[in-house]
């Protein structure tokens, strides 16, 4: 999967806009960096070839300059020796070499201009690459912070649930105790009329206490769930 299709896409890219549209910004930044680094290698390779071409052209121009001077010296010698024919031939060769030198100079200037552009491209690409790497570090830092916060919140949440369950068990046991007290009133006692009424009165009191305890349990349970 590629983010860019050509060099101009990279140097003219708006990294913020790309990341805003991305479903996985961290993955997109990694791809950006990989593509930028690959492109930077290609641009540097092109620059290296241009530098080599420039040096080769420079050597050829120096050789042609020496040949120009040599033909000029020969033409002058021929004139001193009254050999106008040789002087003319030397000047013709000098003109040929001069034309070749002019063509090489044009090639040299074209390579030099291209190299200057490549140098500018490298600087712009390096700036984009540094920007992308900074975004990557920031995204990784945010991801790490978010994971730490999530783990902390989960731990707190689990602790609250455990605490609520313990409290609920405690209240359930208290309810069991109250119900046991109700049933204990009937153990080993005669079933006469007075006892029946006494049991009813005691049961009513216990039932009120039981109802109050259940309301407290439900209230505490609702509070724990809300947290």
N, C-alpha and C positions, 0 to 999 in steps of 0.2 A: 504494500500500500504506500503510495507516494503522496506527499503533501504538495510538492511543487513540480512543475513540468519543465521549467527552464530557469536559468540563473536570475533573470529579471523578476521572476515570481518571488524569489527569496529576498532580494534586496528591496523590493517594493512591497513586501508583505506587511500586514498589520497583525502582529502576533496576538494582540489583545482580542481582535475580532475573530481570529481563528479559534482561540481557546474558548471564547464565549459560546461558539456554536458546537464545540466538541462535546461528545458524550463522555469521553474519557480524556480529560486534559493532560494528565500525566503521560499517557501513551502517546498522545499527539506531540508533546514536547520532545519525548525521546525520538520519535520519528523525524521531527524537525532537525534535531541536533545531528542525527545520523546522516540525513540528506545534506545538511549544510557542510558537515565534515567531508563527505564524499565529494561534494562540489568544490570545496576548497582545495582538495587534493588535485582535482582535474584542472582548476584554474592555475594552481602553482605549477603543475606539469606543463601547461601551455606557456606560462611565463618563462619556465626554464628553457623550453624549446626556442622561444623568441630571443632569449639572451644568447643562446648558442648561435642562432642565425645571425644575430647582430655582430657577434665577434667574428664569425666567418666572413660576413660582408666587409667588415672593417679591415680584415687581413687582405681581402681581395682589392679593396680600394687603395690600400697602402702599396700593394704590388703594382697596380695600374699607375699610381702616382710616380713610382720609380721608373716604370716603363715610359711614361710621358716624358720625364726628364731625360731619359736615355735617348729617345728619338729626337728630342730637341737638341741635345748635345751633338748627336750624329749629323743633324741638319746643319748646325753651325760649323762643324768640322768640314763638311762637304763644301760649304760656301768658301771657307778659308782655303781649301784645296782646289778651288775653281771647278768643282764638280756639281754644277747646278742640277744635273739630272738626279744625282744621288740625294741632294738636298731636298728636291721635290718629292722623291720617293719616301724620304724620312718624314717629311711633313704630312704626307698622306697617311702613313702608319700612325703618326702622332694624332691625327684627326680621328682615326678609327678607334684608337685607345681612349681618346677623350670622350667619344660617344658612349663607349662601353662603360666608362667611369661615371658618366651622367646617369645612365640607366641604373647602375649599381647604387648610386647616391639616392635615387628615387626609391629603390627597394629598401635601402637602409633607413630612410625617413619613415617609410610605411611601417617597417618593423619597430622602429623606435616609438612611433605614435601608438602602435598596438600594445607595446610593452607598457607604456605609460597608462593606457586604459586598463590593462590587466592589473597593474599595481593599484590603481584606484578601486577596481573591482574587489581585489583581495582585502583592502582596508574596509570596504563596506560590508563584505561578507563576514569578516572577522567581528565587526561590530554587531551584526545580526546574531552571530553565533554566541557571542558573549551575553547578549540579551536573552537568548533562548536558554542558555545554561543558568543564568540568574533566575529565570522563571522556573526552571526545573528545581532548583534548590528551594525556592519559595514554596512551590507546590508540595515537595516532599516534606518540608517543615510543617506546612499546614496539615498534611495527611497524618503525620506523626502526632501532632498536637490533638487533632480530632480523635484519633484512635485512643490516645491517653485519656481524653475527656470522656469518651464513650465507656472505656473500661472502668473509670472512676464512678460514673453515673450508674453503670450496671451493678457495681459492687454495692453502692449505697442502696440501690433499689432492692437487690437481693437481701441485704441486711434488714431493710424495713419489712419485707415480706416474712422473713424468718422471725423477726421480733413480733410481728402481728400474730403469727401462728402460735408462738409460745404463749402470748397473752390470751389468745382464744382458748388454748388448751387449759390454761389456768382457770378461766371463767367457767369452762365446761365442767371442770372438776368440782368447782364450788357449787354449780347447779346440781351435780350428782350428790354432793354432800347434803344439800338442802332437801332434795327428794328422799334421800336415805333417812333423814330426820323425820320426815312425814311418815314414812313407812314404819319407823321404829316405834311410833306412838301406839301402834296396834299390836306390837309384839308382847305377849305375856299378860295382857290386860283383859279383865272380864268384859263381856259385851252387854252391860246393863244400859238402861236408858240414859242415866247421867253421864256415863262414859261416852256414849254416842255423841251427846251434845258437846261434851268437852273436846272430843276429837274433832268435831266440826269446827269449833272455835279455834282450836290450835291449827287445824289445816288451813282455815281461812287466813290466819296470820302468816303462816308459812307460804301460802300461795301468793299473798301480796308481796312478801319478800322475794319470792321466786320470780314474780312478774317484773319487779323492779330490777333484779339482777339481769334478767334477759334483755330488758331495754338497754341497760348499760353495755351488755355484750354486743348487741346489734349496733349501738352507737359507736363503740370503739372499733368494731369491724369495718363499718362504713368509712370511718376516718382513716384507717390503715389502707383501705383500697384506694381512697382518693389520693393518698400520698404516693 
